[in-house]
Amino acid sequence: MISLSVFAAVTSDPIQKPEDPITTWALENIGLEWGAAAGVALFVLGAVGALVLISQWAASGFSTLPFTLSLASFMAIVIGLQTVLSSFFPSSIDR
C-alpha cells in the first residue's frame, strides 16, 4: 500500500512534485539499492522459513504444519519480491 501511494502521488501530476511528507521522504531516502537489499533480505528470510517448514513436514511423515509459521514464511517471500520489484520505479523518475 505504501509503494502504491508513492507511485500514485508521483504519477498523478507529473509537473508538480508531491508535497506530502511520506512521499517526499520515500523519494529522497529510499533508492533502488536499499529497496532491493531489503526485499532480497526479506525474501531470503521467508525462503529459509519455508525450507524449515519443508524439512519439518518431511520429518513428521507429511502431516499437518503449523499455520502461523507457514503464513509468515510465504508472506515474507511475497512481500520481499514485491519490494524488490517496486524499488525500480522510484529510481527511474527524476527527482
C-alpha positions in Angstrom: 0.0 0.0 0.0 2.9 2.4 0.7 4.5 1.8 -2.6 1.2 2.2 -4.4 0.6 5.5 -2.6 4.0 6.8 -3.5 3.6 5.7 -7.2 0.1 7.4 -7.3 1.4 10.6 -5.8 4.3 10.8 -8.2 2.4 10.0 -11.4 -0.9 11.9 -10.6 0.6 15.2 -11.5 3.9 14.9 -13.4 4.6 18.6 -13.5 4.4 19.3 -9.7 6.4 17.4 -7.1 4.4 15.7 -4.4 4.2 17.7 -1.2 3.1 15.1 1.4 5.8 14.2 3.8 5.7 10.4 3.3 6.2 10.5 -0.4 8.9 13.2 -0.2 10.8 11.2 2.4 10.4 8.0 0.4 11.7 9.6 -2.8 14.6 11.3 -1.1 15.8 8.4 1.1 14.9 5.1 -0.4 16.7 4.2 -3.6 17.0 1.2 -5.7 19.9 -0.3 -3.7 18.1 0.0 -0.4 14.8 -1.3 -1.7 16.4 -4.2 -3.5 18.5 -5.1 -0.5 15.6 -5.0 1.9 13.5 -7.1 -0.5 16.2 -9.7 -1.0 16.7 -10.0 2.7 13.0 -10.4 3.4 12.8 -13.0 0.6 15.7 -15.0 1.9 14.2 -14.9 5.4 11.0 -16.3 4.0 12.8 -18.9 1.9 14.7 -20.1 5.0 11.4 -20.4 6.9 9.9 -22.3 4.0 12.9 -24.7 3.9 12.5 -25.3 7.7 8.8 -26.0 7.1 9.6 -28.5 4.3 12.1 -30.3 6.5 9.6 -30.4 9.4 6.9 -31.6 7.1 9.1 -34.5 5.8 10.3 -35.4 9.3 6.8 -35.6 10.6 5.7 -38.1 8.0 4.0 -35.4 5.8 1.4 -34.5 8.5 0.0 -31.0 9.1 2.2 -28.0 9.6 1.8 -25.0 12.0 -0.2 -22.4 10.1 1.4 -19.3 11.6 5.0 -20.2 10.5 3.8 -21.2 7.0 1.8 -18.0 6.7 4.7 -15.8 7.9 7.2 -17.5 5.6 5.2 -17.3 2.4 4.1 -13.7 3.2 7.8 -12.7 3.6 8.6 -14.3 0.2 5.8 -12.4 -1.5 6.5 -9.0 0.2 10.2 -9.5 -0.5 9.6 -10.0 -4.2 7.2 -7.0 -4.3 9.7 -4.8 -2.5 12.4 -5.7 -5.0 10.2 -5.1 -8.0 8.6 -1.9 -6.7 12.0 -0.3 -5.8 12.7 0.1 -9.6 10.0 2.7 -10.2 11.2 5.5 -7.8 14.7 5.1 -9.1 13.6 5.6 -12.7 11.9 9.0 -12.1 13.5 12.4 -12.0 13.8 13.8 -8.5 
